[in-house]
Amino acid sequence: MILPAILLVTALGASAQEPVPSPAPEEEAATPADAPAAAPPAVSSGSAAEHVDAGLAAFRRRRFAAARDHFQQAVAADPNSAAAHFYLGYSIYKIAEPKRPFHPQKQEAAEHFAQAYNLDPTFKPVWHR
């Protein structure tokens, strides 16, 4: 329990250098606060790297739900990808950010951060390609 919390704090500390504004009102309307997390999309063709790149592009446009879907597809394509797990965790966290402090989605995000760390302890996110 302590390790996921440390990873979450570490990951969020890195984002302090590059703040990402809260989602626009239309983004919030697309994801109601009490709605359950969407089921993972079916794995489409494409490599994990392609889905990570598409997810990063959506994330930069603050389309966190679309980014999450791409990162879920990246994890499905390559479950051993630290990048896919990290970015999936971060997009889940950004969706859950305005919710209560111990929201289950924040725990899910912490689990993905922990998985990314377990897969590659030296992984460093790259936000601009």
Secondary structure, 3 states (H helix, E strand, C coil): CHHHHHHHHHHHHHHCCCCCCCCCHHHHHHCCCCCCCCCCCCCCCCCHHHHHHHHHHHHHCCCHHHHHHHHHHHHHHCCCCHHHHHHHHHHHHHHHCCCCCCCHHHHHHHHHHHHHHHHCCCCCCCCCC
